[in-house]
């Protein structure tokens, strides 16, 4: 987790995501999700440059998968 957070901080110096979230799996130690949220009209198929740098840093540690998703709906709390 420490390496993930350090890599995310270093990689996002050139690009500023709207928000970054890190989730850990509640029953599988070492399982995590990193979510980078961007406000952009163009979505790169493989992800942002920042995401690609983070992926490159995590692959040697056994990263299993990554996904690029597009928000379709959001309900804001009042």
Buried (B, 14 or more C-beta within 10 A) or exposed (E): EEEBEEBBEEBBEEEEBEEBEEEEEEEEEEEBEBEBEBEEEEEEEEBBEBBBBBBEBBEEEEBEEBEEEEEEEEEEEE
